[in-house]
Amino acid sequence: MGGQIAEAYRAHNKVSKQVAMKRAVEMLDLVGIPNPQRRANSYPHEFSGGMRQRAMIALGLVNNPKLLIADEPTTALDVTVQAQILDLVNDLQKEFGSAVILITHDLAVVAETADDILVMYAGRGVEKGSAKEVLAQPSHPYTYGLLQSLPSHSEDLEELKAIKGTPPSLLNLPSGCSFHPRCEFKTQVEGDACWTVLPEWRPTPGLSNREIRCHLTDPVATLQHDEGVR
Ligand code: SF4
């Protein structure tokens, strides 16, 4: 693993192989790999899943980037290792001053880690705002559906409220709003806008610092009403 990190360092810095390897060992140490000097000579298959993620983070940060993009960094890790990796990303983000874009399907990871959130459906953003506020009060039908589908801890044997249907092929997106084939609120929009017009970003009515792409006139009231009748 050390050689790979050293190679990435040398791609951006005119240094000898020895200096680059020293930097690689420092980075492995920084991300918590035990015996970094020895481990720098190990192959990826000799690392555990968590150690591989740590090594990838070392690789991503070796050139002090302004932006780190972490795509599903905790997938396939058990919850303990997942928490360690998220703590590590948080600590290093502060130390390196890098911005981090975290791409994840795990809403618990978002709740724990993110300052701001962009919810995406079929390759496009549909809602954005502070993670805390979006998760507490979703204003787009897709975000609302995602949160409704989480199991509740308060009721036993509760049926999960899944979003009906399946995501579309990105090669053949539905017309208008891509979510319309699955959206149970489209009948509350006058005319055929949901079928024919791709919604533009607009501020969410009634909420500050929030934006959505949806044709509902008052999405917050519509979703709150739905929650009340469920
Ligand atoms: S634009 Fe229409 S179909 Fe799309 S999320 Fe809003 S209500 Fe649903």
Boltz pocket constraint, residues with backbone or C-beta under 6 A from the ligand:
constraints:
  - pocket:
      binder: B
      contacts: [[A, 140], [A, 141], [A, 142], [A, 177], [A, 178], [A, 179], [A, 180], [A, 181], [A, 183], [A, 184], [A, 185], [A, 186], [A, 189], [A, 194], [A, 199], [A, 213], [A, 214], [A, 215], [A, 216]]
      max_distance: 6.0
